[in-house]
């Protein structure tokens, strides 16, 4: 079967779909992966058929307006900003998706593309499924929508999903209706997310059930399968993912480093980070590896600090003693899988939710970046060095490593379509 995979967003949104593509190829399927232009080398480096979608997410996040929105920490403001920016090229993106999926038997997408893929599938008669990589958008009475996690009661929890669905439908409904009309389709009526999540399509959450158990009131077609990671054999195929020799030498030391990284989220106050890192190097004896990701920051030259542009977390994290991360779900999953105690330095979006979840499970500390001081960070590092947290992380990591989200996702897809 030929799968067309639509991977919109940042690297954290794209990498799990690269893993899925490699898994499908290994099972004998054909795959075309559609992603923004700045991921061309990343996708093709794994030998995956790549189809470009217009736009560069990294460039968009570094506009002055985007930086201001990220600093606000307000998820709804950020969603509106993204919706406005993406809307400028949405029609071209949709046309590119249609072209990329032309020869595909089925289309797989994340929540970021599902309303557009739904219309394209309806027009072309193709089948489609959703693989959601982060917080649930499917309504449940068991816990509230994560951005409205202020209270927990069945009636309130249901209400939070309706509120978010109303906001989502208001922001995306008009442009979606215009796109559907351009395809000769009738507009959608009613809440969009409810229709997508409770419709006849397979809906997979690639999240560990150890962190987020499947609610009993979800539809039977909605499954929780575990995180999707790049298969080890797949990582070896991509020369761009090779580990620098000087990093291997730097890691050959009795004292494993503490990882610091903010992934695809630009650091909102580079000078504060630089000052705090200077102080950490002066006031502690820890070694640190800072992964720049999409952050643009000048850091000090120091023998106990290694600066990397990008490093595969699945390879690096087992060689670290702890991780200070932004709290993106992919990075959080990789850290816990490697049995690392974590400090979640959340900035915005779903990151505070994962930070709270980490702290609630006794796996680390949630210390939002806006609250950082050298003393608070030193205290947080001391906290995650406690035997209790290390024990909790080790036990959860052992159980998480027995999960196989990639295999379960592929089996769910094959079973659903009778392959």
N, C-alpha and C positions, 0 to 999 in steps of 0.2 A: 504494500500500500504506500502511496505517496502522501507524506504529511507536509502541509504548509504551516510553518510556525511563525506567528507574528509576535515579535519580542520588542515592545516599546519601552522606553524609559532609560534608566542609567545602567551601569554595568551590573549592579545588583539585580536588576530586572532581566538582563540579557543572559548572564552566565548560567543560571539554572536551565534555561532553554537550550543553551549550547550542550549542557550535560544530557538533557532529554534527547536532543538531536543525535548525539553520539550513541546513546543507548538504543535508539530506534534503528540507526544504521547498523549497529551490531546485531540486531534481530532480523536484518535483511530488508528493512523498509528503505524507501527513498525519502529524502528530506530536503526541503528548501526553507532556509531560515531567513526571515525578513526582519531587518533591524536598521536603525538610523545609520547615516553615512559614516559617523565616527567609529563604528564598530566593524567596518569592513575587514581590516587586517586581523582583528581579534577572531572573527568568525571563520574567515578563510584559512587562518593559521591552523585550524583543526581539520581542514579538508572538507568542510561543510559547504554545500551549495548555498551561496549568499545572494540575496536579492535586496538592493538598497531601497531604503525609505528616506524621503527628504528630511533634512534637519540634523542639527548637532546639539545634543542635550547639554554637553559640557559647555559649549559656547553660550547657550541660552542662560545657564546658571551664573555666568560671569558678567552679565549685563548689570549696570548700576541698579536698575529696577529690581532684578532678581535678587541681588545681594541685600537690598533693603527688605524685601519680602522674607528672605531666609532669616535675617536677623530678628524679624518680628516674632518668629516662632509660632505663628498662627497658621494652623493647617488649612483652615477654610480660606484664608487670604491667599495662601500659597496655591491652593487648588484653583481659585479664580484666576490667579496670575497665569498658571500653566494652561488653563483652559483658553484664556485669551491669546496667549502666545501660540499654542498649538493650533488654534482655530485659523490662524493665518495661512497655514499650509495643510489643513486637515483634508481638504478636497483632493489635493495632490497626493497626500499620503494614502487616502482611500483608493485612488486610482492605481497607485503603486502596489498596494496590497492585492487588488483585483488582478493586476498583471502577474504578480509573484505567485498567486495561488491558482493561476489559470489551469495548470496541469495537475494540481493536487487533488487527491480524492477527498481529503478532510482538512480542516483548518483548526489549529490549536492556538489559543491566544490567552493573554492574562486579562485581568479586570480592566486594564488600561485600553484594551482594544475591542472589548466584547460587543459594545453596541454597534460599532462599525462593521465588525465581522458578522454579526447577526444579520445585518442588512445585506451584506455581500453574499452571505450564504443563501439567504432567501431568494435573492435575485438569480444566483447561478445554480441553485439546486444542490449545493454542496452541504455536507454534514460538518458540524463543528463542535468543539468542546472548549471548556475553560480550565486552565490550570492557574489558580490564584496563589501567589507567592507570599502574601503577607496577611494583614489583618482581615478577618472575615467581614464580608458585606452581606452575608445571608442572615436574615433575621432569626433570632432565637430569644427565648425567655430566660435562658440560663446565665447570660452575661450581657452587659450593654455594648453598644458600638464603641470601639476603643477610644474615639476622640471625645466621647461623652461619658467616660468612665468615672462618674462622680457619686454613683449610688447604685445599689444592686437590689432590684426587686422585679419579679416577672413582668408586671405591667409597665414599669419604667424601661426595662430592657427592650421590650418590643417597641416602645415609643421612640427610643433613640434611633433605631434602624429606619423607622418611618420618617423621622426628621431628616436624617442624612439622605435618604432616598429623595425626599422633596427638594433638598438643596441640589443634589446631583441632577435630577430631572430638570429643574429650572435652569441650571447652567449649561446642560448639554442638549436638552430637548429640542430647542429651536434649530440648531445646526444639524442635528440628526434628522429632523423632519425634512429639512432642505435636501440633505443627501438622499434620503429615501425617495423623495419626490423626483430627484434627478434620475433615479433608477426605475421610476415608474411604480413605486411601492407606496402603499398608504402609510400615513404617519402612525407612529406608536401612540397609543392612548394609555394614560395611567402611569404609575411609578415605574421607572425604567429598571432599576436594580431588582425589584421584586420579580419583574417579568424575566429578566436574565437568569436570576438565581433559582427561580421556582419553575422554570420552563422545562421542556423535555430533554434538554441537553445534559451531558455528563459534566459535572462541576467538581473539580478536584482541588483540594487545598493541600499544597505542598508544604505543610507545617508539621512539626513533630506533635503527635497527640500527647506526648509527655508534658508539653508546655500548654497545649490548647486541645483538650479532649473534644471529641466530636459530640455536639449536643444531640440529645435524643430526639428533639423535635425538628431536626433537619430532614429534608426530603431524601429518599433512599438513593437518588442519583448523586447526592453530594457526599463526597468521601474525604477523609483526612488520612494522608498516606505517609507523612514524614518529609523531611527536607530533601531536595534534590541537589546532589553534589556532582561535580565533575568526576567521572570515573578516572582512576589513577592512570590506566592505560591511555586514556584520551589526553591527559595532560602532557604525556611524554611526546605526543605527536606535534605539539606546537612549539616551534623553535623560539617564538616570541615569549614563551613562558619559562624559558631556561633560567635557572638561578645563577646570578653572577658569581664568578669564582671568588671574588673578594668577600662577598657575603658569606659564603661557605667557610672561608678562613676565619672571618670575624666571629662566626657562631661557634667555632671550635674553641670553646672556653668553658671553664668549670661552672661559671655563673650564667645561666640562661637569661636572656633579656626580657624586659617588659615591652610588649608591643603597644604602639600608639598609632592610631589611624582613624580617619574620618570618612574613608571610602569616597563615594561620589558626591559627598556634601562638602562644599567649600567651607573652610574654617571662617567663622563670622568675625573673629577678632584675631588676626594673625600675630599682632604685636603682643597681645596678652599671652597667647600660646608660647611664643618665643621666650618671653620673660619667665614664665613658669617653668619651661623646660630648662632654661639656664639655671634657675634656682634648684630644680631637682638634681641636676648634675653636680651642683656645688654642695648641696645639703644631704645627699644620699650617695651610697656607693653602687646603686643599681645601674645596670646597663640597659639602654633603650634602643629599640629600632622604630623609627618613624617612617610610616608608609604615606607618601604624599597623596596618592590617589589623584583626586581633582583639586586638591588644595594647592594654592600658590603662595609659598611662604619661604623666606630665607631663615635657615636655622644655623645654630653655631657648629663650628667644626670642633669635635671632641672625640677622644678615643673610645669613650663609653657610649657614643651615639652613632648609629648607622642610619643613613637616610636612603630610602629606596623609593623609586617612582611607583612601581607596582610589584607585588610579590603574591604568588598564589597562597592564599590562607591555609588551604588544606595541607600544603607542604611546610609552611613556616610555623604555624601555631603549635604543633607538637614539639617544636624546638624552643618554645618560649615558656616563661613561668606564669605569666598573667597577661591580660589584654585590657587596654584602655581604648574603648571604641565608641563610635557615635550611636550605635544601637540599631543600625539597619538590620533587618531580619536575617539576611544572608551572612553577614559578618558575625552576628550573635550566634547563629547556628554553628558556624565553623569553629568559633571559640569554645562553645560548650561541647561540641563533638570532640575537640582536642583536650577536653577536661581542664580548661583554663578558668580560674576565677576571673571575673570581669568587673570593670568599672564602666558603666554606661554613661557617657558624656553626651546625653541627648541634646539635640538642637531644635528639632521640630518634627512635624508629621507623626508617624507611628512610633518614633524612637522613644518618647517618654513611656509609651505603653510597654515596650519590651524592657525598658529600664526598670519599671515598676515590677514587671513579671520576674525579672532576674532577682531583684531584691526580695520579693515575696517568697520565692522558692529557696532563698538562702544561698544563692549562687554567686553573689557579688553585691555591688553597691551602685545605686543610681545617683549620680552627681551631675545634673545638667551643666553644660558647658558655661552657661551664663552665670553660674554660681561658683565657678572655679576660683580658688585662691591657692597659693602654694601650700598653706597649712591644711586646707580642706583636702587637697589632693594627696598630701602625705598621709593624712589620717585615713583616707580611703584605701590607699595602698597597704597600710598597716592592717586595716580591717580584713582585706581579702587574703592576707597571708595567714589568717587564723586557721587552725586545724579543722574547725567546724565547717567553714566554707569549702576548704579543700576536699573534705570528705563528701560533702553534698555534691560538688561538681564532679568528683570522680565517679560516684555512684550513678549520677544522671548521665554522664558521658558514656559509661559502660552500656547503659540501657539504650541510649540514643544510637550508639554504634551498631547495635543489633537491628535497628530499623533499616529499611532499604526503600527510601522514597522513590528513587529512580525506577527500580524494578516494579514496585507497586503501581506507579503511574502508568508505565508501559503496559502492564498486565490489565489494568483497568481500561485503558484505551482499546486494547486488542479485544478484550471480552465484550466491551460495549458495542463494538462494530462487528463482532462475530468473526474475528480473524483467527 
